[in-house]
């Protein structure tokens, strides 16, 4: 089956646990970092190296973190169109496997603020320790992106959330000047060529027809991936909860590196990518 987490990964999990402090479970929904009321309590559970910014917030760390988790989950690549990857029994899902369901718990724990219920979730159990039902009720793709940004050192400059739409909307507000202080700026997919470290996002289900000009809007189903490599005509991106794993896919671009044509039409026939989130790293 898939590669199991090695001793180094287990040691990393223990190190992160040892670096944490207690948290409250009284909160709910997106953390206060997504509303601008960010305090030291939001990061009470975060390891010192990330919370105290031992290194600048940088794209190399974000890419390295996403890539390391991709390898830990077995280096899966999913370039098939959505819906073509058959569902699997819960007991075979990567995010339910020993050593990996705990990693999903770390994505939730560190990717959400300390006082949120979501920070207590994992890949196999609810916040109260009850086994998750067969039907997935805690999609963790936004938790994964939030985890990467937090541990890479974004601090108060990223709107950590259980929903991609939170930081998509804030990024658009950053682009228009309606928000300030965040390290994400929405860019038109047909005008800006994304680079490694940026995020590309697509609407899902009822939100598949959303466009850049639709933003900001209310909460909506969506998915964002982190770009880890770029080459002529193609991006390599990594995202969480893709086939219940941390997976890579390859996204076609125009000759000039855009993921959409000038009129906003996604170049990728599989996904309606409609916005790029330019991440303003320190280096």
C-alpha positions as CSV (number, residue, x, y, z in Angstrom):
1,X,0.0,0.0,0.0
2,X,1.3,3.5,0.7
3,X,4.6,4.3,2.5
4,X,4.2,4.5,6.2
5,X,5.6,7.4,8.2
6,X,9.2,6.8,9.2
7,X,11.0,7.3,12.5
8,X,12.0,10.9,11.6
9,X,8.4,11.8,10.9
10,X,7.2,10.3,14.2
11,X,10.0,12.2,16.0
12,X,8.8,15.4,14.4
13,X,5.3,14.8,15.6
14,X,6.5,14.3,19.2
15,X,8.6,17.4,19.0
16,X,5.6,19.5,17.9
17,X,3.5,18.0,20.6
18,X,6.2,18.8,23.3
19,X,6.4,22.4,22.1
20,X,2.7,23.0,22.6
21,X,0.7,24.4,25.5
22,X,-2.9,23.9,26.5
23,X,-5.8,25.2,24.4
24,X,-9.5,25.9,25.0
25,X,-12.2,24.0,23.1
26,X,-14.8,26.7,23.6
27,X,-14.5,28.3,20.2
28,X,-16.0,27.4,16.9
29,X,-15.8,28.2,13.2
30,X,-12.9,30.1,11.7
31,X,-10.4,31.4,14.1
32,X,-10.2,35.0,15.1
33,X,-7.1,35.4,12.9
34,X,-9.6,35.4,10.0
35,X,-11.5,38.4,11.4
36,X,-8.5,40.5,12.2
37,X,-8.7,40.2,16.1
38,X,-5.4,38.3,16.3
39,X,-3.8,37.9,19.7
40,X,-1.0,35.9,21.2
41,X,-3.6,33.4,22.4
42,X,-4.3,32.4,18.8
43,X,-0.8,30.9,18.7
44,X,-0.5,29.5,22.2
45,X,-0.2,26.0,20.7
46,X,2.4,26.8,18.0
47,X,6.0,25.7,18.3
48,X,8.4,28.5,19.2
49,X,10.3,28.3,15.9
50,X,7.2,29.3,14.0
51,X,5.6,31.5,16.6
52,X,8.7,33.5,17.3
53,X,9.9,33.6,13.7
54,X,13.3,32.0,14.0
55,X,13.4,32.3,10.2
56,X,11.6,34.8,8.0
57,X,8.3,33.8,6.4
58,X,9.6,32.4,3.2
59,X,8.5,30.4,0.1
60,X,11.2,27.8,0.4
61,X,9.9,26.7,3.8
62,X,6.3,26.6,2.6
63,X,7.2,24.6,-0.5
64,X,9.5,22.3,1.7
65,X,6.7,21.7,4.2
66,X,4.1,20.8,1.6
67,X,6.6,18.6,-0.3
68,X,7.6,16.8,2.9
69,X,4.0,16.0,3.8
70,X,3.4,14.8,0.2
71,X,6.3,12.4,0.6
72,X,5.0,11.2,4.0
73,X,1.7,10.4,2.4
74,X,3.3,8.2,-0.3
75,X,4.0,10.8,-3.1
76,X,0.7,10.2,-4.8
77,X,0.0,12.1,-8.1
78,X,-3.6,12.5,-9.2
79,X,-3.9,14.0,-12.7
80,X,-7.2,12.3,-13.5
81,X,-10.3,14.5,-13.8
82,X,-12.4,14.9,-10.7
83,X,-14.8,11.9,-10.2
84,X,-12.6,9.5,-12.1
85,X,-10.8,8.4,-9.0
86,X,-13.1,5.7,-7.5
87,X,-14.0,6.1,-3.8
88,X,-12.4,3.7,-1.4
89,X,-13.6,2.0,1.8
90,X,-12.8,4.1,4.9
91,X,-10.3,1.6,6.2
92,X,-8.2,2.0,3.1
93,X,-8.2,5.8,3.0
94,X,-4.7,7.3,3.5
95,X,-6.0,9.7,6.1
96,X,-7.3,6.9,8.3
97,X,-4.0,4.9,8.3
98,X,-1.8,4.6,11.4
99,X,0.7,7.5,11.5
100,X,-1.3,9.5,9.0
101,X,-4.6,10.2,10.7
102,X,-2.5,11.8,13.5
103,X,-0.8,13.9,10.9
104,X,-4.2,15.2,9.7
105,X,-4.8,16.0,13.4
106,X,-1.6,18.1,13.4
107,X,-2.9,20.0,10.3
108,X,-6.1,20.8,12.2
109,X,-4.3,21.5,15.5
110,X,-1.7,23.8,14.1
111,X,-3.6,25.1,11.1
112,X,-6.5,26.5,13.3
113,X,-6.4,28.9,16.1
114,X,-6.0,27.5,19.6
115,X,-9.5,28.2,20.8
116,X,-11.4,26.6,17.9
117,X,-13.2,23.2,18.0
118,X,-11.6,22.4,14.6
119,X,-8.2,22.4,16.2
120,X,-9.2,19.2,18.1
121,X,-10.2,17.2,15.0
122,X,-8.0,14.5,13.3
123,X,-8.2,12.2,10.4
124,X,-10.0,9.5,12.3
125,X,-11.7,11.0,15.3
126,X,-14.0,13.9,16.3
127,X,-13.1,16.6,18.8
128,X,-14.5,14.3,21.6
129,X,-12.6,11.2,20.5
130,X,-15.5,9.5,18.8
131,X,-14.5,7.6,15.6
132,X,-15.5,9.5,12.5
133,X,-18.3,7.9,10.5
134,X,-17.7,6.3,7.1
135,X,-19.0,9.4,5.4
136,X,-16.3,12.2,5.5
137,X,-17.6,15.1,7.6
138,X,-14.3,17.0,8.1
139,X,-12.7,17.9,4.8
140,X,-9.2,19.0,5.7
141,X,-7.7,20.6,2.6
142,X,-8.0,24.2,4.0
143,X,-6.5,22.9,7.3
144,X,-3.5,21.6,5.3
145,X,-2.9,25.0,3.6
146,X,-3.3,26.8,6.9
147,X,-0.9,24.4,8.6
148,X,1.8,25.0,5.9
149,X,1.4,28.8,6.2
150,X,1.5,28.8,10.0
151,X,4.6,26.6,10.3
152,X,6.3,28.5,7.6
153,X,6.0,31.5,9.8
154,X,3.1,33.6,8.5
155,X,2.0,34.5,12.0
156,X,-0.8,37.0,12.0
157,X,-0.5,37.6,8.3
158,X,-2.5,34.6,7.2
159,X,-6.3,34.1,7.8
160,X,-6.2,30.6,9.1
161,X,-9.5,28.8,8.5
162,X,-11.3,25.5,8.0
163,X,-12.6,26.9,4.7
164,X,-10.6,28.1,1.7
165,X,-13.2,30.7,0.9
166,X,-12.1,32.6,4.0
167,X,-8.7,33.4,2.7
168,X,-9.9,33.7,-0.9
169,X,-12.3,36.5,0.1
170,X,-9.7,38.2,2.3
171,X,-7.2,38.1,-0.5
172,X,-9.6,39.8,-2.8
173,X,-10.2,42.5,-0.2
174,X,-6.5,42.9,0.1
175,X,-6.3,43.5,-3.7
176,X,-9.0,46.2,-3.5
177,X,-7.7,47.9,-0.3
178,X,-10.7,46.8,1.8
179,X,-8.4,44.8,4.0
180,X,-4.8,45.3,5.2
181,X,-2.1,43.3,7.0
182,X,-2.5,39.9,5.3
183,X,0.2,38.2,3.2
184,X,-2.3,37.1,0.5
185,X,-3.4,39.2,-2.5
186,X,-5.9,37.9,-5.1
187,X,-4.7,38.1,-8.7
188,X,-6.7,37.6,-11.9
189,X,-5.7,34.2,-13.3
190,X,-5.4,35.5,-16.9
191,X,-3.2,38.5,-16.0
192,X,-0.8,37.2,-13.3
193,X,1.6,34.2,-13.8
194,X,1.8,32.4,-10.5
195,X,5.1,31.3,-9.1
196,X,6.1,28.6,-6.6
197,X,4.8,29.4,-3.2
198,X,1.5,31.0,-4.5
199,X,-1.9,29.3,-4.2
200,X,-4.3,28.6,-7.0
201,X,-8.0,28.1,-6.2
202,X,-11.1,26.6,-7.8
203,X,-14.7,26.6,-6.9
204,X,-16.4,23.3,-6.3
205,X,-20.0,22.2,-6.8
206,X,-22.4,25.1,-6.8
207,X,-19.4,27.5,-6.8
208,X,-17.8,26.2,-10.0
209,X,-19.1,29.2,-11.9
210,X,-17.5,31.8,-9.6
211,X,-15.1,34.3,-11.2
212,X,-12.6,36.7,-9.9
213,X,-15.1,39.5,-10.2
214,X,-17.6,37.5,-8.0
215,X,-15.3,38.0,-5.0
216,X,-15.6,38.7,-2.2
217,X,-18.8,36.7,-1.5
218,X,-20.2,34.5,1.2
219,X,-18.7,31.2,2.2
220,X,-18.5,28.7,-0.7
221,X,-17.1,25.2,-1.5
222,X,-13.6,25.5,-2.9
223,X,-10.1,24.0,-3.0
224,X,-6.7,25.6,-3.1
225,X,-3.3,24.0,-3.9
226,X,0.2,25.3,-3.3
227,X,2.5,25.6,-6.2
228,X,5.7,23.8,-5.6
229,X,7.3,24.0,-9.1
230,X,6.9,25.8,-12.4
231,X,8.1,24.9,-15.8
232,X,7.1,26.1,-19.3
233,X,3.5,25.2,-19.8
234,X,2.9,23.5,-16.5
235,X,2.7,23.9,-12.7
236,X,3.2,21.2,-10.1
237,X,0.9,21.8,-7.2
238,X,0.3,20.0,-3.8
239,X,-2.9,20.0,-1.8
240,X,-4.5,18.2,1.1
241,X,-7.5,15.9,1.2
242,X,-7.1,15.1,-2.5
243,X,-8.1,11.4,-2.7
244,X,-7.9,11.5,1.1
245,X,-4.2,12.2,0.9
246,X,-1.7,14.9,0.4
247,X,-1.4,14.7,-3.3
248,X,0.3,16.4,-6.3
249,X,-1.3,17.3,-9.6
250,X,0.0,19.1,-12.7
251,X,-1.8,22.1,-14.0
252,X,-1.4,23.4,-17.6
253,X,-0.6,27.0,-18.3
254,X,-0.5,29.4,-21.3
255,X,2.9,30.0,-22.9
256,X,3.2,33.1,-20.7
257,X,2.6,31.0,-17.5
258,X,-1.0,32.0,-16.8
259,X,-3.6,29.4,-15.6
260,X,-6.4,31.2,-17.6
261,X,-6.9,33.0,-20.8
262,X,-7.2,36.8,-20.8
263,X,-11.0,36.5,-20.4
264,X,-10.6,34.3,-17.3
265,X,-11.3,30.9,-18.9
266,X,-9.3,28.2,-17.1
267,X,-6.7,26.5,-19.3
268,X,-7.2,23.3,-17.3
269,X,-10.2,21.4,-18.7
270,X,-10.5,19.5,-15.4
271,X,-10.7,22.4,-12.9
272,X,-12.2,25.9,-13.2
273,X,-9.3,27.7,-11.6
274,X,-10.6,31.3,-11.1
275,X,-8.1,33.1,-8.8
276,X,-4.5,33.1,-7.9
277,X,-3.5,34.0,-4.3
278,X,-0.1,35.8,-4.5
279,X,1.6,35.2,-1.2
280,X,3.9,38.0,-0.1
281,X,6.6,36.2,1.7
282,X,9.4,38.0,3.4
283,X,11.9,36.2,1.1
